[in-house]
Amino acid sequence: METENDKKNKENLTSGIDAIEEKEMQNEEVKEPTLEEKLEETQDKLLRALADSENQRRRSEKETKEAFEYGGFNFARETLSLIDNLQRAHQSIKGDEGLKDNKDLNKFLENIQLIENDLITIFEKNNIKKIDCLNKKFDPNNHQAMLEMEDDNVAPGTVLQEIQAGYFFKDRLLRPSFVAVAKKKEVKNEQNEQKKNNSTLEEK
């Protein structure tokens, strides 16, 4: 007589054979790709490779163009210190009380101005242009506000003073203009307090 274990072993063996036969049937059902399918797959891979190559070529051309057009950007930014220092020296010498009586002062200042004008001309020839900001509306893309000044004669946000000039290199911002911007005059606390007192008296 078959024992319970024998029955279980037979069932496990039968299940294992069935699983193997089912797997073999599934493998038989997997069809080998046709020649047409293989050609389509190869063509798709080739098109992808060509597209990647074209994108790489375009990126390379763009980088080369930018390097050619804006290769002097950092050099241009460094040269701004030349004109900054020249202008500071001009203002410092002009305002020096000890030099006011010097007969050669005006001539010296004229020479400094000539050098400054030559630098500006060189800048413009090399596409370095000063930002025109005075009396313009504050533009956060091109201006950097350093302080606010009360002024009711112009609209709030108008540039009243140029603290340091800003420049473009071609169409790129080389350095923002440092500016003082207009704001509305604040009503004094005393006036506000007086108005409150007047209102209280009227209510009484």
C-alpha positions, 0 to 999 in steps of 0.5 A: 500500500502507498503511504501518504508520503509516497502520494505526496512525492508522486504529486510533487513529481507530476507537478514538476514535470508539468511545469517543465513541459509548460515552460518548454511550450512557452519557449516554443511559442517565442518566435524568432524575429523576422528579417523585416523586424531585424531591419526595422530595429537596425534602422531605428538604431541608426536613426537614433545614432544619426540624431545624437550625432547631429545634436552633438554637432549643433552643440559644438557649433554653438559653443565654438560660436560663443567662444569666438564672440564672447571669448573676451568677456572676462578680459573686458570685465577686468579692464573696467577697473582701468576706467574706474581708477582713472575716474576716481583719480580725476575726482580725487585730484579735482577735489583736493584743496591743496592742489587748487592753487596749482597752475598746472592742475587744469592741464593735468585734469585735461590730460586725464580726461583725454585718457578717459575719453580714449579708453571709452572709444576703445571700449566702444570699438570692442563692443563694450558700451556704457549703460544709460541709466540716469532718469530711467526706470529702475531695471533689476536686470541691469541696475543694482540699487545701492540706496533710496532717495526721497524725491516727489518730483519723479516717479518712485523707482526712477534712477536719480544718481549713478554711483558706479557705471555699468556696461554691456559686452555686446548683448551680455551684461558685463556689470550692472550700474550701481544706482540711487533710486527715488522713493516717495517722501515719508510723512513725518511722525509729528504730522501724523500725530497732529492729524490723529489729535485733530480727528480726536478733537472733532469726534469730541 
